Every structure is written in C-alpha cells, then in structure tokens.
Amino acid sequence: MAEVKISNFEKRRLQAEVIAPIYDEMVKRLGEEQAKDLLSTAIQDSAIREARAFADQEPGGETSMASFLALYKKLYKNWGPDCGLDVEVLREDGDHYDFDVTRCGYADLYESMGLGHLTPMLGCNRDGTFCTGYDPNIKLDRAQTIAQGAPTCTFRYTYRKEGGT
C-alpha cells in the first residue's frame, strides 16, 4: 500500500477533528482543568516522539542546530500553502534561530473549527517540546503567541550544549 503524503497543516486539522469530541467527553467526566492537563501532556508527548523519530534519521543520530534548521525548513515547506504562516526571520546562525510569525494559519484553523480555546495546547505547546525532543540542547523561548492575543508569535531557538553557556 502506498504511503499517502499530507501536509503538516492537514495532519493537524485531522487530529483536531478527532481530539475535539474526546476532549469534550474528558471535560464532562473529569472537569476542564484535568482535561486540559491531560490533553496538553498527550500533545507534548506526541511532539517529543515525533521529534525523536526525526532525530533518529540523522546520520549517526547526531543532531545540531544546523540539522534542526534544515529539518525545520523542510517541514515548513511541507506545511502546505494553506497554512497561512507568515514568518519574518530575525537571526539565523549556528546557535540561534529567531523569527516572528505575523500570521498563524493554525490559530485561524482551530478558531474556524470552534477550538480556538485549545490552540495553545493543540499547536503552540508542540513547538518547545518538539525542539527539545529533537535535541535536548535546543531550547525555545517564546514571550507571546497570536493564540494568546498578541500580534506575533516570537520564536527564539537557542542551542546550548549541556554544561555550556
């Protein structure tokens, strides 16, 4: 059977369609706080597993900021033209990748599905755990997101070797 390739954006849309009724049932049975906690944990665990699978594909399993940037750019192309991410790159070097998202198709998508309140869990929470799952030396510092009402999402990836500065 041939593998069907879909964009990352379409993948997230399909996941949200499945997650929404499960989340609603969890809220009924467990309450909103516990349902959000479970969903957030599950999404972050999924992001880590996905990132580790990508890291395992690197030659010798060796990862770096350079290999993360190459993967990120490859994935960005796979997000598809409909994702509506407008990105302004601010800094890109061996230890940093800084950019702002000025329009987020994921926030728009989840809002259109009536899931805007879940955008931080379904989308935003993946970013920091994905990079750490790929390489524990890569950290994301993000002061704000569009999903939280800010005009931009600030992505500041930094590579710091364990025990380094």
C-alpha positions in Angstrom: 0.0 0.0 0.0 1.4 3.4 -1.0 2.0 6.0 1.7 -0.2 9.0 1.4 1.6 12.3 2.0 -0.4 15.1 3.6 0.8 18.4 4.7 1.5 19.1 8.4 -1.3 21.6 8.3 -3.8 18.9 7.1 -2.4 16.5 9.6 -3.1 18.9 12.5 -6.7 19.6 11.1 -7.5 15.9 11.1 -6.0 15.4 14.5 -8.2 18.3 15.8 -11.3 16.7 14.4 -10.6 13.5 16.4 -9.4 15.3 19.5 -12.3 17.7 19.9 -15.0 15.1 20.9 -12.6 13.3 23.1 -11.7 16.5 24.8 -15.4 17.4 25.3 -16.0 14.0 26.9 -13.0 14.4 29.2 -14.3 17.8 30.3 -17.7 16.2 31.1 -16.1 13.3 33.1 -13.0 14.9 34.6 -13.6 18.7 34.6 -12.0 21.3 32.4 -8.7 21.7 34.3 -7.9 18.0 34.3 -9.0 17.6 30.7 -6.7 20.4 29.6 -3.8 19.0 31.6 -4.3 15.5 30.0 -4.6 17.0 26.5 -1.5 19.2 27.0 0.6 16.3 28.3 -0.5 14.0 25.4 0.2 16.6 22.7 3.6 17.4 24.2 4.5 13.6 24.4 3.4 13.2 20.8 5.6 16.1 19.7 8.6 14.6 21.6 8.1 11.2 19.9 7.7 12.8 16.5 10.9 14.8 17.0 12.9 11.8 18.3 11.9 9.9 15.2 13.3 12.7 13.0 16.5 12.9 15.1 16.9 9.1 14.7 17.0 9.6 10.9 20.0 12.0 11.2 23.4 10.3 10.2 24.6 8.6 13.3 21.7 10.0 15.3 23.8 13.2 15.6 21.8 16.4 15.9 22.7 20.1 16.0 21.2 23.5 15.4 22.2 23.2 11.8 20.3 19.9 11.4 17.3 21.2 13.3 17.2 24.3 11.0 17.4 22.0 7.9 14.6 19.9 9.3 12.5 22.9 10.3 12.8 24.4 6.8 11.9 21.1 5.2 8.9 20.7 7.5 7.9 24.4 6.8 7.7 23.6 3.1 5.6 20.5 4.0 3.1 22.6 6.0 1.5 23.5 2.7 0.4 26.7 1.1 -2.9 26.8 3.0 -1.3 27.1 6.5 -1.0 30.8 6.2 2.1 31.2 8.3 3.8 34.5 7.6 7.3 34.5 9.0 9.9 37.2 9.5 13.4 35.7 10.2 15.4 37.9 12.5 18.5 35.9 13.2 19.9 32.6 11.9 23.4 31.3 12.9 25.0 28.2 14.4 23.4 28.8 17.9 20.3 30.8 17.2 17.2 30.8 15.0 14.9 33.7 15.8 11.8 34.6 13.9 8.3 36.1 14.4 5.2 34.6 13.0 3.0 37.5 11.9 0.0 35.4 10.8 -0.7 31.9 12.0 -2.9 29.6 10.0 -3.1 27.1 12.8 -4.7 29.7 15.1 -7.1 30.6 12.3 -7.8 26.9 11.6 -8.6 26.0 15.2 -10.7 29.1 15.6 -12.7 28.2 12.5 -13.3 24.7 14.0 -14.6 26.3 17.2 -11.4 25.1 19.0 -9.7 28.5 19.5 -9.6 27.9 23.2 -7.5 24.8 22.6 -5.0 26.4 20.2 -2.2 26.7 22.8 -2.5 23.0 23.6 -3.0 21.7 20.1 -0.4 23.9 18.4 1.7 26.2 20.5 2.7 23.6 23.1 4.2 21.4 20.4 6.9 23.9 19.5 9.1 23.9 22.6 8.8 20.2 23.3 9.4 19.3 19.6 12.8 21.1 19.6 13.8 19.5 22.9 12.7 16.1 21.7 14.9 16.5 18.6 17.9 17.7 20.6 17.9 18.5 24.3 20.4 21.3 23.7 17.8 23.3 21.7 15.5 25.5 23.7 12.6 27.7 22.7 12.0 31.0 24.4 8.6 32.5 23.3 7.3 35.5 25.0 4.0 35.7 23.2 1.7 34.0 20.7 -1.1 35.1 18.4 -3.3 32.4 20.0 -3.0 34.4 23.3 -4.0 37.6 21.6 -0.5 39.0 20.7 0.2 40.5 17.3 3.0 38.0 16.7 4.4 34.7 17.9 8.0 35.2 19.0 10.2 32.1 18.3 13.7 32.3 19.8 15.5 29.0 19.4 18.9 28.7 21.1 21.4 25.9 21.0 23.4 25.4 24.3 25.5 22.3 24.8 24.8 20.6 28.2 27.1 22.3 30.7 27.8 25.2 28.2 26.6 28.8 28.1 
